[in-house]
Amino acid sequence: MAKAAKDVIQPMDEAVRAEAKALLREARSAALATLGPDGHPSASLVGLATDIDGTPVILISGLAAHTANIAGDPRASLLISPGGKGDPLAHARITLKVRARKIERESEDGARIRRRYLARQPKSALYADFPDFAFFALDIEGASLNGGFARAFAPTPADLMSDPAHAAALAEVEAGAVAHMNEDHADAVGLYATGLLGAKAGDWRAIGLDPDGLDMALGSATLRLPFPASVDGPGGLRRVLAELATKARTQAA
């Protein structure tokens, strides 16, 4: 009698959830695999951002094969693999099972997604408004996290997404909060980058925020500052940003 296959999937915990969320939130590109009309999978490189709740977002041309593919079958797979030095298989990566959903440009979601995507992918402003380009949300239906050798996990969509109520509360104030941080608290943004994340000094700017963290950029370099806990609204956001600024100043002293 054949032995049952060993289950290599390990249980999720808060550290693993944070690792999986970071892979998704920090990514600027990914491999998108779609199904062609002949049923054969086809992979292509896409720029990537996330909506405020963590949903992956892409901007693609109607002339591209992958756009025609998801029009015929919205099921797709997204591989995020930032890599690093040495053996590429020793580094964490995550594969998402997704269902593509076109975003209407004139909708409230469309305006927010466009702003967040361009903040993370500023060079895409050159073509983002071309009539043949469109934003698609990639709704997560399943995932596989490989954290390196002998580290396999199966995060649920809930493991990867921000709290929906918290995301909705912050969606109303995010644009103003990001602008306020850059205009009135640029010193704090710089301290987050250098004091808390060990980045080189420079004109770091906030480019986005969500219940789980703050995204920053300096030229083409990006950083993410995770929050200690999910932020439930504007008041909680102010508190956590002030606490992190105090921590950064203390460490820099």
Buried (B, 14 or more C-beta within 10 A) or exposed (E): EEEEEEEEEBEBEEEBBBBBBBBBBBBBBBBBBBBBEEEEEEEBEBBBBBBBBBBBBBBBEEEBEBBEBBEEBBBBBBBBBBEEEEEEEEBBBBBBBBBBEBBEBEEEBBEBBBBBBBBBBEEBEEEBEEEEBBBBBBBBEEBBBBBEEEEBBEBEBEBBBBBEEBBBBBBEBBBEBBEBBBEEBBEBBBBBBBBBBEBEEEEBBBBBBBBBBBBBBBEEEBBBBBBEEBBBBBEBBBEBBEEBBEBBEEEEE
